[in-house]
Amino acid sequence: MVNADPGQQAAEARCRGTAPANAADPGQQAWALMHRFVETHNRRGELAEALGFRLGGSRGKVLFQLRDGPVTLGQLAQANGVDAPYATLIVDKLAAHGLVERRPHPDDRRRKLVALTAAGHDAIATADAILLRPPPAISKLPADDLGQLAGLLTRLLEADAAEPDEGRSSIPAASNPGSADRHLGSRPE
């Protein structure tokens, strides 16, 4: 027999982890479901195994930000909302793995540019192959549903980009579909 009590159904859904505590708010419910789906299919462990080390939040963000070309340490610090010494620490860790290198700035020899190495480009390609592989549930959706989902997510990204920057990277991620900026986090390494 099916329980018709909406309160009981919501409580049961929460126990199964399919709804947020306040499912009455459609925005909160949508966010909770998106978060749950992404976290259920996170591939951080698979990526760490493929690379031979964990690409923690700060390192991952910086690595993907360098995809479009070299930037200064100061630009990396500003884009990530950290001070220059911490940006240097992140770059040092990436350099220790052979993923980035420092180069003299062509216009100002007092500054350095941080650029990807061949191994850095390979790491990004490996990350893209792992992180951009859709879970089976997405691959099984009908084309019309996938089109609607892509349209909704595009609108969300556009709306998010129109909001004032609140600690988000100022280096655009829109041209960077493999960017793991949002789900890699930004905790110190």
Secondary structure by P-SEA (a helix, b strand, c coil): cccccaaaaaaaaaaacccccccccaaaaaaaaaaaaaaaaccaaaaaaaacccccaaaaaaaaaaccccccaaaaaaaacccaaaaaaaaaaaaaaccbbbbcccccccbbbbbbcaaaaaaaaaaaacccccccccccccaaaaaaaaaaaaaaaaaaaaccccccccccccccccccccccccccc
